[in-house]
Amino acid sequence: MLAEDNAVSQKVARRFLERMGCDVTIAETGAEAVRLAQIKASESLGDRRQLAHAVHQLGGSSANIHAVLLRNLCSRLEHAALEDSLALLESLVTQLTEEAVRVRVALENITDGFTSDSA
C-alpha cells in the first residue's frame, strides 16, 4: 500500500516497488490507505467481523459521493464476509480495491476541472 498524493512521486515509487516484486496499490490519502489496508489485512487474517466492519465504513463513504458500483461491492462484501467462502472474499476484495482506484481517479479528474476553471 502506497499513500502518496503527488502523481510524479506515485509513479516513481510504484516503479521502484514493482521492480522489487511488490504488488502496489496506491492510496491518495492516509485515511484511504488505512481503510484499504484494514480490508486487505482482515481478509488475509480471516477476520470476517473486522472485514465486514471495514467495508461497511467504506460503503458509507461511497454512498456519500454516489459511487454506486463501489457501494454495491461494499455491500456484497459485507454480507459475504460473514457467510461465504474465502475464495469469494478474495475476489471481492480485489474487485473492491480496483473500483476504489477508479473512483479516486474519477474524483481527481473532477476536482482537476474545478482547479483549472478557477485558474
Secondary structure, DSSP 8 states (H G I E B T S, - for coil): -EE---HHHHHHHHHHHHHTT----EESSHHHHHHHHHHHHHHHHT-HHHHHHHHHHHHHHHHHTT-HHHHHHHHHHHHHHHHS-HHHHHHHHHHHHHHHHHHHHHHHHHHHHHHHHH-
